[in-house]
């Protein structure tokens, strides 16, 4: 089965592009926008409308395969690729990618994904967002050409078993970190709340007091609202390096503070994502390892999640090999082609490090559903509920896609059992 046409059209992502450097430096909000000058190259404003590019591939059987090129909310931060705009990249995609796609056989996904993942523009690999969306479309093309689900294609090509069990889902609250918790508890999400602790003054507190108060409230709120005592969600909070900011990246002070948070949230398990931003990958690995070892010396059960400076497949390998974290966020758009996400999750599993298949609020329904298929094949410890900076929209897309896939796979499994 071959591709007969390739189209690239501007699309909207589910959130916005934010200049993380300006926000962490204390930019104030005026309504939904931020006031002040942008600090990250490529940004005209601190908050800009999110953009995507839809890749549409027509197959010989008349079906259209789709994928969405999307970049993370905090583009250009922590070693990530620069801001992604449709106008800036569609002309190149039409000129260079379209001829390479038309006539290409889609019987197999992995070879096509690897080919385009290695492409270069002006001596550099093409933007991660393009590789991300194009690989989604190529996976969808292989699935539609063969009458399989995308999860089945991944399992078949990587020799993975199909497991008929739901995945643990992780809800993100955005700035609505109080009301969203009520929603998450009502819907029984497995891990919560993300929290979006990306500003010292308004969210963490100059001495960390605001986050301490929030964690106490969070624990009490879950205990108050849960209808079943067996419901015990994992608490997972992303702090965007702000804890390191207030303690000058002193691993002893940071570990003491984190251990205290862990005591506050008992009986729940606590994961802290991105406690520091050390400014480079080597320093980030070293500092996270010092914090993790200091936590263990205190007999604290708080777990560290790597995020900043851990973007590509190779980055993930280096963080895992260094044993500097308990969990790695595999931020899907940052890895480019989704076969890298597959292999990153599998690498974590093989080396005893927990994998969190994340992404960003600034994705689309198409990219979120594709990621769910990849997760059902590779089985990470948790999966981000996305897109959107909130809870309900992402939960509807990801949870419902998971349940539809399970229903289809169970029906296929039952049919095979009857035949044999």
N, C-alpha and C positions, 0 to 999 in steps of 0.2 A: 504494500500500500504506500503510495507516494503523495507528497504535498503538491497541490496544483496552484495554490495561491497563498500569499502571505500579506496580511494587512496590519498596520500599526496605527492605533487611534488614541488621541488624548483621553485620559480618564481622571476621575477624582479618587483620591485615597480617602480613608475613613477619618483621618484627623488632620494634623497640621505639621509643618516643619518648624522645629523650635531650635533657637540658638542656645545650646546648653551652656556655653561659656558665659554668655550674658546673664542667663537666669541664675546660675550658680554665683555670679558676681553680685547679685542682689537686685536685678532689674525688677521694677514694680509693675503690677498689673493694673490696667485701666479697663474695666469690663473684661472682655475676653482677650484683648491684646496686651502686649508688654510695651512699656514706655522706655525709650532710650535708644542708643545706637547698637547695632549688631557688632559682635566681636569675631564671629567665625567667618572665614573667607567664603564668599558666594552668597551670603545672606544679605538681602536689602533691608529686611526688618527682623526683629527678634522672633516674631511669629509670622509665618507665611502659610498660605493655603497649601494643603497637601496635594501632590500630583502623582499620577501614575500613567503608564502607557499600556494599553491592552494589545496583546499579540494574538492575532486570529489566523489560524492555519486551516485552509480548506483541503480536505482529503479526497481521494479518487471516489470514495463511496458517497460523497456529497455532504458528509458531516464536517462541522467546523470545530476544531480544537481551540482552546483558549488558555491564556495565562496572563497575569498582570505584573508588569514591571513596577515594583514599589520599593521605596527606600525607607529607612528607619526615621522616626521622628527627630532624633538628634543626629542628623547627618553632619559629617565633618568633625565629629567629636571622637576622642579616644582612638584615633588612628583609622577612622572610617572614611569611606569614599565621600566625595563632596556632594553638595545639593543636587538633586535629580529633578530636572524639569522636562516636560514633554517637548516643548519647542526647541530645547537645546539638543535633544538626542534623536527625535523622529527622522529628520532628514538623513542622518547617518545610517539609521536602521533601514530606511528604504533603499538607500544607495548600496550599502554593503551587505546587510543581512538578507534582504529579500532574494537576490540572485542565488545565495547559498542555500536558501530554504526550498525554493521551488524545484521540484523534481527529486527531493531527498526522500529516501525510503524510511518509513517510521516503524518498521517491523520490530525494531529493538530500540529501547530508550537510552540505555547507558552510554552506548557509543556516540549517539548524537549529542547527548548532554556533555560528554567529555570534550567533544570536538569544539563546540561553541564556547565552552568554559575556558578553553585555551586561546581563543581569539584575542588579538591585540589591536589597539588603536593608537597610532603614534608611539609605538614602543611599549605601551602599557596594556595590561589586560582591560577589557571593556568594563564599563561600570557594573558594579555588583547588581544593581537593580535590573539591568538588561539581562544579565545572565540568569537572574532569579526568575523573571517573568517568562523568558524564552524557554527555560527548562520546564516550567509548569506546562506550557503549551505543548512541548514535545512529549511529555509524559501523558498528557491528555490525548494526544494524537495516537500514541502507541496503544493506549487503552481503547479508544474508539475504533481503531483499525482492527482490533482483535476481540472485541466484545467482552473486555474485562474491566473491572474496577481498577483505578489507579493503584490502590493498595495491593491488588493482586499482581500487577506488573512489577512493582518493587520487590515483592516477596519472591516472585518467580526469577527475576534477574539476579537477586542477591542470595538465593537459596535459603530464604527465611520462612519459617512456619507461619501460617495464618492462625492467629489466636483470637478466639471468639469471646474476648473479655473487654469491658470498657476501660478506657484510660483515665488516669487521675487528671482532672482539669483544674487550672489555676486562674482565678478571677482577678481582674485588675480594676481598681476603683477610680483611677484618675484623682482629681481633686475632691471628688464627692466621697471622701474616705469614711464618712459616718453612715450616710444613707445606703451607700453601696454595700456595706457590711451586712445590714439588715436584709438586703436582697439576696446576698450570697448565702447567708445562713438559711433563709427560707427555701432556696433552691438546692441546698446541700452541696455546695461546691467543695471540692476536696482540699484546695489550698487557697489562702486569701491573706491580705487584701491587696498586695502590691504597695499601695499607699502613696506613691509618688512623692517621696521625701526628698525634693530636689532644691530646697532653699533653706539656709540655716536659720535666718531670722524668723520666718513665718511658719516653718514646719518642723525643723529639728530643735530649735532653741539654741541660744549661744553656748549653753552648757549641756545641751542634749535633753533638757527638761521637757520640752513639748512632745518629743517622741516618747519619752518615758510615760507621760500622762496618757498619750494615745494608746500605748500598748496595754496599760492597765485597763483603760476603758474597753479596748478591743476584747480582751480576755473576759471581762465581766459581761460584756454584751453577748458574746457567744453562749456563755453559760446560762444567761437569762433567756435567750430566744430559742435555743435548740429544743426541739420537741422530743428528742431521743438522746439519752445519755451516751449512746454509742457513737454519736456524731462528734468526731474529734478532728477538725480540719488542721492541716499544717499551717502555721503562720509564716508567711514569706513576705518580707518587706524590702523594697528597693530604695536605697538611700543615696545613690548617685555620688558617692565619694564624700558626702557632707560630714560624716563622722570623722574622717581623716582631716577635714578642714578645721574642725574645732579643737582637735587634739594634736595638730601639727604633725600628723602621720606617725605619732609615737605608738608603736605596737603594744606597749605595756598598758598605756592609758586606754587605748581603743579596746583591747581585750577585756579590761576591767569593766568598761562601760557595757560592752556586749554581753558579758557574763551576767551583769545586773539586769539587762533586758530579759535574758533567758529565765532568770528567777521570777521576774514579774509576770511572765506569761504562763507559768505552771498552771495546769498540767499539760499545756500544749507544747508542741515541738516548734522551734524557731529557726528560720533560715534568714540570714541577712545578705542581701545582694549588693555588691559594689560598695563595701564599707569605705574604701579609699580609692583615690585616683592618683597614682604615684607619678604620672606624667610620661611613662614609657613602659613598654612590655617587660623588659628585664627587671625594672624597679618594681613594677606591679606584682610580678611573680614573687619576688623576694619578700616584699612587704606582706602580701597575703599569707605567705608561708609562715612568717614570723607571728602574725596575728593568730593563725590557726594553731600553731604550736603553743602559743601563750594561753589560748583558750583550753587546750587539752591539759596543760599544766595546772590550770585552775579547776580541772574536772568539770568544765562547762560542756553542756551538750549543744550549745549554739553552733550552727553550721554556716560555713562561708560559701557564698555563691559568686563565682567569677563572672564578670560582665565586661567592664571597661578593659580595653586593650586585648580582649580575647574575642576576635572577630572572625578570622578565617579558620579553615580546617587546620592549617598548620599551627595557628595560634592555639587552638584547642588541644592539639597534640602536645604542645610545649607546656601548657598549664597542667594538663593531666599528668604528664611524665614528671613534672616538678613536685607533684603531690602538695600543691599549695592551696587547694580548695576541696570542699566536700561535694560540690555540685558545680557544673558548668552550664551557663545559659548558652544554648546554641541558637543564636539570634538569626533566624532563617534568612532575611534579606542580606545580611552581612556576609554570608557564605557564598553568595552568587548562586550558581547552579544547585538545584535541590539535591543532586546526587551527593554533594558535599555534606549536606545535612544528614542524609542517610548514613554516610560513612563516619561522620562525627559522633552521632549517637552510638553507633556500633563500637567505635573506638573507646568511648567512655565505658560502655558496658563491659567490654573485654578487659578493661584495666581497673575496674572496681570503683569508678567515680560516677556519681549520680549525674544523669543528663536531664536537663530541663529544656525541652524544645520550645523556645520562646518565639520572638519576632518583635512586632511593634504594633501599637495602636494605629499606626499610619499605613496599614495595609488595606486590602480589599476583600470582599466576600470570596472572590475566586482564589486568591492566594491563600486565604485562611482555610478554605476547604481542601485545597491541594496539600497543605501542610498537615492537615488531619489525616489524610491518607498515608502520608509518609510516616507519621507517628504511629499509626495502627500497624504498620509493617515493622518498625524498628523498636517500639515499646520503650520510650524514655520514661523516667519516673514521673514526670508531669508535663502537661501541655498547656500553653497559654490560651486563654479564652480571648479571641481577637476576631476582627479588628474593632476599632473604636476605643476611645478613652472613657471607659465606663464598664458596665457589666452586661446588661440585658442583650444588647445587640450582638456582641461577640458570643455570648452563651447560646443564643438562638442558632447562630451559624455553625459553631463548632460542635456543640452537644448534639444538635439534630443531625448533622452530617455523620457523626460517629454512630448514632443509633440507626440511621438509614443503612449505613454500610454493614453494621452488625446484622441487621435483619436480612439483607441480601446474602451475606456470607453464610449465615445460618441456614437459609433456604437452600443455597447451593450445596452445603455440606449434607443436609438432610436428603437432597436428591441423589447425591453420590452414594450415600449410605444405603438407600433403597435399591439402587441399581446393582450394588455389589452384594 
